[in-house]
Amino acid sequence: MRCVIARYPFDLTKGGVLDSMKGVTPEPITGESVTIGRRRYPVKQVGEVVTRQDRRDFSSGEVTRAMARLGFTCHPDPELAPAPEPAATPVQTASALLGGTPQQDA
């Protein structure tokens, strides 16, 4: 598959990416990531290994799009996940159990 990363064209294949990442130890994940084989790698690490370019030369979105088109599973940045709803206070829980309408804090 032909794709452009950091303004340079690359012909990437799924097998080629698997071979390139074989034996590479994953770095800690701090942003977007991609599952290659049985391991989960940061997108920037994959881009650096596959393209042999400096990580500052390309965006994680470019690599994520290319890996997704090749059929790899991509994961969003865990920091950007929506925060869970705050738990109800004991008073709100009791009010709801007694059939009252939940009060919102002002």
C-alpha positions as CSV (number, residue, x, y, z in Angstrom):
1,M,0.0,0.0,0.0
2,R,1.3,3.4,-0.9
3,C,1.1,6.1,1.7
4,V,2.6,9.5,2.4
5,I,4.3,10.1,5.8
6,A,6.1,13.3,6.5
7,R,5.7,14.3,2.8
8,Y,7.6,11.2,1.6
9,P,5.9,8.3,-0.2
10,F,6.3,4.8,1.3
11,D,5.2,1.4,0.0
12,L,4.1,-0.4,3.1
13,T,2.8,-4.0,3.5
14,K,1.4,-5.7,6.6
15,G,4.1,-8.3,6.4
16,G,6.8,-5.7,6.0
17,V,5.6,-3.8,9.1
18,L,5.5,-7.1,11.1
19,D,9.0,-7.9,10.0
20,S,10.3,-4.4,10.9
21,M,8.8,-4.6,14.4
22,K,10.0,-8.1,15.1
23,G,12.3,-8.0,18.1
24,V,11.5,-4.4,18.9
25,T,10.6,-3.8,22.6
26,P,7.6,-1.6,23.0
27,E,8.1,1.7,24.8
28,P,5.6,2.9,27.5
29,I,2.4,4.1,25.9
30,T,1.6,7.7,26.5
31,G,-0.6,8.5,23.5
32,E,-2.0,6.8,20.5
33,S,-1.0,3.2,20.0
34,V,-1.2,0.3,17.6
35,T,-1.3,-3.4,18.1
36,I,1.2,-5.3,16.0
37,G,1.3,-9.0,16.5
38,R,0.7,-9.6,20.2
39,R,2.3,-6.3,21.3
40,R,1.0,-2.8,21.6
41,Y,3.4,-0.1,20.5
42,P,3.2,3.8,20.6
43,V,2.4,5.0,17.1
44,K,5.5,7.3,17.0
45,Q,7.7,4.3,17.7
46,V,6.2,2.4,14.9
47,G,6.5,5.3,12.5
48,E,10.2,5.8,13.4
49,V,11.1,2.1,12.9
50,V,9.1,1.6,9.7
51,T,10.1,4.9,8.0
52,R,13.5,5.3,9.5
53,Q,12.7,9.0,10.1
54,D,12.9,11.1,13.2
55,R,9.7,11.2,15.2
56,R,9.5,14.9,15.0
57,D,9.1,14.7,11.2
58,F,5.7,13.1,11.2
59,S,2.4,13.2,13.1
60,S,0.9,10.3,15.0
61,G,-2.2,10.8,12.8
62,E,-0.3,10.0,9.6
63,V,1.0,6.7,11.0
64,T,-2.3,5.8,12.6
65,R,-4.1,6.2,9.2
66,A,-1.5,4.1,7.5
67,M,-1.6,1.3,10.1
68,A,-5.4,1.3,10.1
69,R,-5.4,1.0,6.3
70,L,-3.0,-2.0,6.6
71,G,-5.5,-3.7,9.0
72,F,-3.7,-3.1,12.3
73,T,-5.8,-2.3,15.4
74,C,-5.2,1.4,16.4
75,H,-6.1,2.7,19.9
76,P,-6.8,6.3,20.8
77,D,-4.9,8.3,23.4
78,P,-6.1,7.1,26.8
79,E,-5.8,10.7,28.2
80,L,-8.5,11.8,25.7
81,A,-11.1,9.2,26.8
82,P,-14.2,10.8,28.3
83,A,-14.2,11.1,32.1
84,P,-16.7,9.0,33.9
85,E,-19.8,10.7,35.3
86,P,-19.3,11.7,39.0
87,A,-20.9,9.3,41.4
88,A,-24.1,10.3,43.1
89,T,-23.8,11.6,46.7
90,P,-25.5,9.5,49.4
91,V,-28.3,12.1,49.6
92,Q,-28.9,11.9,45.8
93,T,-29.0,8.1,46.0
94,A,-31.4,8.0,48.9
95,S,-33.7,10.6,47.2
96,A,-33.7,8.5,44.0
97,L,-34.5,5.3,46.0
98,L,-37.5,7.1,47.7
99,G,-38.9,8.2,44.3
100,G,-37.7,11.8,44.5
101,T,-36.2,13.7,41.6
102,P,-32.4,13.9,41.7
103,Q,-31.2,17.3,42.7
104,Q,-28.3,18.9,40.9
105,D,-25.7,20.8,43.0
106,A,-25.8,24.5,42.2
